[in-house]
Amino acid sequence: MQLAVWTYEGPPHIGAMRVATAMQGLHYVLHAPQGDTYADLLFTMIERRGARPPVTYTTFQARDLGGDTAELFKTAAREAFERFRPQAMIVGASCTAELIQDDPGGLARALGLPIPVVALELPSYQKKENWGAAETFYRLVRSLSAPPAPRAEGRAPSCNILGPTALGFRHRDDLREITDLLTRLGIAINVTAPLGATPADLARLGEADFNVVLYPEIAGPAAAWLARAHAQPATKTIPIGLGATREFIAEVAALAGLDAAPILAAETVRSAWYSRSVDSNYLTGKRVFVFGDATHALAAARMATEELGFTLVGLGSYAREQARELREAAKAHGIEATISDDYLAVEAAIQAAQPELILGTQMERHTAKRLGIPCAVISAPVHVQDYPARYSPQMGFEGANVLFDTWVHPLMMGLEEHLLGMFREDFEFHGEAAPSHLGAAAATATAAPTPPATLTWAAEAERELGKIPFFVRGKARRNTERYATERGIGTITIEALYDAKAHFSR
């Protein structure tokens, strides 16, 4: 048994809360002890929503376990309906309440409420948050979706957008970007769900011509059911990155029977020009380690390698449900996928891969700080700074611009390193000078580590090492000393320095 200090996902009832909080007119009655109300803070403090989630907790305490906890649930459900008057209600138990086995679904049905009540069976000790969100959305769609009305001849093609939830990583901005893209294509949006939808909206899902699935880990099961029940095809391409966005537009246009050429020809994306114009030393061959949920990790790996010229040295996810896709993608790059929800195992994989950039979650941000490696967050779990007030999508053409800025800027320290190279012998810009923005501690922070006692550097090798930019000089020294130690080299010469560089560049 392993103690969970940090986890990538919460229990499945958190996923259900994400769906309930995203929707309007839906209320969640959660059989849970008093301590489980902490989940509210994820939405009010981390995502900074203006209202608390639409959740009523039974909040039983230890002394209640000797009494009738089932009656506590029925009272909470009845009072929640009378107070909030929702269009529909979902009911379930938290991981702690699951052990009591009170059957919230059966208890809610016994109340005879005049609204649809959807019971959730979320096994807290086998499944996790994203699965809980997917299962909740699937149950709601299956319970509330009505047979579609006959489609009028000559009407504009329409689609549903499925997947965005509360507490999702940039879901709000992704939805805005993709909605605008579809509108410019001439495609009407029938329903967006869960985010912003009501139970009545879910009844209209069958009226659309097809479904746009933005986040398969959440909307995949519901989209599969809609395909079976209403013969609605669904998109497969996730529009993250310039290439994937273009493929997404072509796929959507084909489903809608439209011509994608005009919008593809008219689109100008700054990131494409920037990635060609930036000095290739900053991009080409940079070693990158990618980790996150499957959707964002796979998309980031593709964009990093195909559009920015990075070298993928690590790819992984905490989402075991999509492990096969991750392994296939990793195999294509000649590496082994890291499938784990243990952040320490991920940290060990990062250390072994020796990347120059990490694209990961909030967990990997902490790891990167400890290892001194640049990092950009691409996936949940995230902290408050990754719910920006500004418009900052990950999807679509603007998302490609945002990702370029987010990923490349940690690798580029501005003009100062060029000044160090041009004026190395100047008293102010000498070889040991550190970036001024790092302050007085910079000299200590960037000082080269003491080599092993049995290892020495030739003077010409030290001078050659001094020509390497300060922000990678420490790593170059460590790699060279490691290379020399492993091969029994006592004195590092220029030849050994370049041999080590060739070795670690493979």
N, C-alpha and C positions, 0 to 999 in steps of 0.2 A: 504494500500500500504506500502511496506517495503523497506527501503533504503538498497541497496546492497553495503556493504563495502568490504567484501571478498566473492568471489563466487567459488564454486568447479569447475564449467565449464564456458567457455566463450559462446558467442552466436554461432549459428550453422555455420555461415560463417567461424569461426575459425576452425571448423571441416573440412570444405571444403578446407581450406588452408593446413591443415595437410596432406590431401590426395594429393593435387597438389604438395606440396613441396616434398613429398616422391617419387613421380614419375618423370620420365624423359620424355621430349618431350611433356609435357602437360602444358598449360598456363591458368591462371585464371584471367579473367577480372572482377573486382569487382566494382560495382557502389557504391561509398562510399564517404563521406566527407573527408576533409583533415585530421581530427583528427583520423580517423580509421586506418591510416597507422602505428599506434602503434604496430599492430599485428606482424610486421616484427621482433620486438625486442624479441618476444617469441622464435623465431628460431635462431636468431643471438647471443643473449645475454644469454638466458636461456639454450637452447640446444647446443649452441656454434657451429652452423653450419658454414661452410666456405664460404657460399654464401647466399644472401638474397633469400626469397621465390620467385617463378616464378609468381608473382602477379602484375598486372597493375591496379592501382586505378584511378578512374575518378577524384578524389579529388575536387569535386565541393565545392564552398564556399557559404556563405549566399547570396552574391550578385547575384549568378548564379540562385537562386531559382526563380527569376522573369523572367528568360530567358528560353532558350531551353536546359534543362538538358539532354534530350534524344539525342540531337546532340553531347553533350559532351561525352556520352557513346559510340556512334557510332564512333566518332573520336578516342577515346582511344582504342577501339577494333580493328579498322583498323590499327592503328599505332603499336599495340602490335603484330599483325600478321606479318606485314612487318619487324619489328625489330627482333623478336625472331624466326619466322618461325617454330612454333610448329607443331607436328603431329595432335594434337587435342586441343580444347579449351573448357573450362567451363566458364559460365557466370552467374552472380547473383548479388544480392544486399545485402548490409549490413543492420543492423537493422535500421539505420537512413534513408538510401536511400529507404528502403522498403515503407516508408510513402509517397514517391513521386509517386510511382506506374508507373514507366517508362517502365516496361516490358523488362528487358534486353534480355530475350530469343528471343522475337519477333524482337527486334532491331538488334540483331546479325544475325538472319536468313535473315533479309532484306539486309544485306551487301553482301550476296552470297559468303562467303569465301570458298575457295577450300579445306577445311578440315572439319572433323566432329566438330560440335559445340553442346555441351550438356548444356541445360538450367537447372538451379537449382532453385527450389522453396523451399526456406528454411524459414519457418515462425519464425522469430527471437523472437517474443514475446510469442510463445507457446513451442518452442523446444530449445535444447541446443547443446553444442559442439559435444558430442559423437553421438547424433542422426544426426547432420549435416555431420559428417564424414561417418557414415553408409549410409545415403541417397546419398551422393556424390558418394561413391564407387559403390553402387547399380546402380545408373543411368549410370555411366561409363560402368560397366560390361554389363548391359542390352543393352546399345547403341552400344558397340564396339565388344562384343563377337560374333564370327562367328560360324556357324554350324561346328561341328567337322568332320575332315577327318576320313575315315575308319581306324580303328586301326590295325596295322600290327600284324600278328600272331607271337608269340614267343618273342616279345619285352619285356623288363623289365617293371615291374609295375611303374607307375609314378603318381605323385600327384601335386596339386597346394598348396602353403602355402598362406593363406589369413589372412589379418588383420593388419600386422605391418605397422605403419605410421611414419611420422615425428612427433616429439614432444611426442612420446609415451614413457611410463615408461619402460625403459630397452628393448624396442622393438629390437633395433639393436643387442644386445647381445643374447636375446631370439632366434632371427632368426638364428644366427650363431650356437647356441647350438642345436636347433631342426633340422636344415639342416644337421649337422654332424650326429645326431642320425639317421635320415632317410637314409642318405647315407650308414651308417654302416649296416643298415637293407637290403640294396640292392634296395632301392626305388629311382628312378630318380625324380629330381625336374623339373617339366614342367615350371611353372611360379610362381614367388613370387610376390604378389601384396597386397597393393599398393607400398610398399617400393622397389624401384629400378626398377619397371616395366615401360614399355613404352605403349602407346596406342596400338601399334602393338602386344605387348605381351598379352594384354587383349583379342585380337582376337583369341589367341591360348588356352584360358582357357579350352575350351571344349575337348581338346585332352587328358587331364589327366584322369586317372581312378577314382580318388576321390579327395576330398578337405580336407586339414588339416586346421581347423579353430582355430587359436590361440587366437583371441580376439573377442568373439561373439558380443559384443556391437558395433563393427565396421564391421565385416565381416558376421554376421549372415544373414541379408537380402539378400546379394549377393549370399551367399552359398545356401540359400533356393531357389533362382531363378535358379541357376545352376542345382540344383537337379531336378527342374521341367522341365527346358529346355533341359538339356543334360543327365538326369538320372545319375548324379554324386552324390554318397553318400558323407556325410561329417562327420568328427570326432565330437564327443560330449565331450570327456575328455580333460580337460585343464591340461597340464603336469607340474603343480606346486606342488612340494613336491615329496618325494620318492615314496609313494604309488600311487599317481596319475600318475607319470611318468611311472611306471611299467604298469599300466592299459592302458595308452596311447599307449605304445609299443605293447601291446597285441591287442588293437583295430586296430591300423594301420596295424599290421601284418595280421590280419584277413581280412581287406579290400583289402590288396595286395596279399593275398593267400600265405603268407610266414610263416616260423616257427620262432617265437620270442624267443624260448628257449635259443639258443646260446648266444644272446646278453644279455638277462636277467641273465644268469648264469655267464657271464664273467664280469659283471659290479660290481665294488666295489665303495661304496659311503662312504666317511669319516664321513659324518654327522650321518649316522645310528649308527656307532660305538661310536661316541662322545656322542650322546644322551643317549646311554646305560651306558657309562662309567662315565659321570659327576655325581657328588654327587646329588642324587635325590632331596635334599633340594632346589637346585637351579631351578629345573624344575617342578617336580611333584606337581600338584595342584596350580601352579602360576595362579593368576587371570588375564585374558587378555581380553582387549576390542579391537575389530576389526572393522575398518571402512574404506571404500574406494569405488572404482568402483566395480560392482558386481562380475566380473571375479576374481579379486585379493582378495576381501573380502571373498568370498566363499572358495577359495583355501587356504587362510591363516587360516581360521577357521578350516578347515579339518586338515591341517598339524599341527597346534598348539595343537589340542586335540588328534589326533591319533598318531602323531610321537614324540611329545615333552612332552606329558602328562600335558599340561596346562588345566586350567578350563576356559571355555568360559563364561564370565559374560556380554558380550555385543557384538552385531553383527549388522552392519548396512551399508547403502550405500546412496549416493546421487542420484543414478540411479533409478528413479522411474519405468523405463521400465522393470527392472528385480526385482521389489519389491516382486512379488509372490515367486520367488525362495529364496530370502533372508528370507522371513517370514517362509517358510517351514523349512529352515535350522535352524533358530533361535528356532523354536518350538521344534525341535528335541533335543535341548539342554536345554529346559525348560525356555527359556527367550523370551522376545519380541523384535523384530527387530526394529532398529532405522532407519526409512526411512525419510530422511530430507536433504535439501540442505542449511539449516541454521546452520552455524557452531556454533552459540551460543546454539542452541538446542542440538547439538551433545556434546558440552562441558558439558551441564547440565546432559546429559545421562551418560557421563563419571564420573562426580562427584558422581552421585547416585550409580553407579556400584562399585566404589572404586577399580579399577584394580591395579595390580602391574606392568603391562606392557601394553602399548598402541601400536597397530599396525595400522597405519593410513596414512593420507596424510600430506602434508605440514601444513595444518590447525591444525591437531591434534598434530603436532610437537610443534607448538606454545602453544597449550593448555597444553601439557605435561610439558613444561618449566614452565608455570605459576603454575601448580599443583605439580611440583616436582616429576613427575612420569617418569620412563624410557620409551623411545619411539623409534620405528623403522618405517621408511617410507616404505609402501608396494604398494602405488598406486598414480597415478596422482590425484590432482595437486601436482607438486613437484617444487623444486627450483634447482638452478644450481648445487648444490653439489650432486644431485641425477642423474646427467648425467656424471658419472665418466669417466675419460680417460681410466681406466683399464677395463678389461673384467669382467663383473659382472652381469651375467644373473639371472633371477628369475625362469626360466623354466629348465626342464631336470635334470639330475643327478648333474651337476655342480651347477645348480640353487639351488638345495637342500642344497648343502654345503654352498653357499653364504647366503641363508636364515638362516641356523643354526647360522652362525657367527653373522649375523646382528641382529637376535632376542635374542640370548642368552647372548651375550657379555654385553649388557646394564644391565643385571641382575647379572653379575659376576664382581666384582671389583678387581679380582686378588687375590694375596696371603695375602694382608695386613690385611683383616678382620680375617683371620685365626691367624695371629700373635697377633692381639688384643685379640682373645679368649684364646690363649695359654699363653700369658704373660700379662694378664689383670692387675696384681699388679705391674708390672715393671714400673719404673718412665717414661719410654718412651712410653710404650704400655698400659697405664692405661685405665680404662673403659671409660673415657671421651675423649680419643684421637680420632682425626678425621683423615681421609686419608690425607697423606702429599701432594698428588697431587692437593688437593683443595686449598692449600695455607693458608695464615693467616686468611682469612675470614671464613675458614671452621668451626672453633669453634662456631662462631656466627650462621652460617647457620644451624648447626646440633644441636644447643641447644634445649632442650625440652621446649615446650611452657608452660607458667604459667597456672596451672590448675584453674578452677573456685574457687572463694573464699570459697564456702561452701564444697569443696571437698579436702580431704587430702589423702596422700599415707602412708601406714604403712611402717616402715623401711624395713621389710623383703621383701615387694612387690617392693620397690625401688631397693633393691639389685638384686632381680630376674629380674627386668626390665633391669638392667645394663648388664645382660648376653646376651641380645638380640643384634645381630650385629648392628653397628651404623647406617647403611644405611636404616634400617627399624625400628629403635628404636622410632623415632619420630611418625611414623604412629601407632606403637603399643600403645604408650602412648595416642595418640588422640583417638584411637578406644576404649581403656579401659575406658578413662574418659567419652567418649560419652555413653558407655554401662552403666557405674555407674550412670551417671546423669539421664538417661532415666528410671532407676529402683529405683531411690531415695537412692542410696548407698552413705553414707557420707564418709566412709573410705575405700580405696581400699586395700584389703588384697591380699595375694597370691591366695586364692581361687577365688576372684573376677577377678584377672588378667587372670587366666586360664579359667574361665567361659567366659570372653570376647573373649579370643582367640578362644574358641570352637564356640562361636556365630558367629564370623566373618569368620570362616573357612568353614561354611556350604555352 
